[in-house]
Amino acid sequence: WIYPYSHPTNGGSAKIAAQSLTIHTNGGINANAKGYGSNLGPGSPSLTSWHSPAAGYGGLGGPGQGYPTVFGTNYGATNAVLQPGSGGAGGLTGLPTPGGGYGGGLVRVEVTGNAMVNGILTANGGNGARYGYAGGSGGGVFLTARGPFNGGTAAVVQAIGGNPDLSGGTWSGGGGGGRIAI
């Protein structure tokens, strides 16, 4: 397993460069909740209250009860995914708890030869930490290969937005989906 982190305040992310890539079943690259921190990133609504809207990236973040017309925004290119996901609103800026969920990180892999994926490439957004804070947006998965690309039946590639915290009967938005380009 590889766990790449993006910088939580400026979004700087690693690139994996390889001659060939084989990801076996039960292995992979996991950048879940390793993107922008709470209230940070281009898709973050940047609010620090309860009932907050969630972050967006490939899709809009969900609104919060306290802000029904505010959404986390879309950003980034669809064919060259180069940014991690944004952090959900709520809590103190950049801190994992209490606060909105971290955005999903960036899984960026450039292969000069063949690529075979039978395992997992994932960059899901983090869940709201507590007190009704919002979810982080899904991150990015960007895989390029000059040779043939093959995916097996066990392959999973995802960048799902994080869930809001629903404690105390309050509700906030769920994170927007991330971006995937292969």
PELIN-V894386 format. One record per helix or strand. SS is the DSSP state (H for helix, E for strand). FROM is the first residue (numbers start at 1). LEN is the number of residues. If there is no record, write none. Layout:
SS/FROM/LEN, SS/FROM/LEN
//
This chain:
E/2/1, E/16/3, E/21/3, E/28/3, E/64/1, E/67/1, E/91/1, E/99/1, E/106/6, E/115/3, E/120/3, E/140/6, E/149/3, E/156/3, H/167/3, E/179/3
//
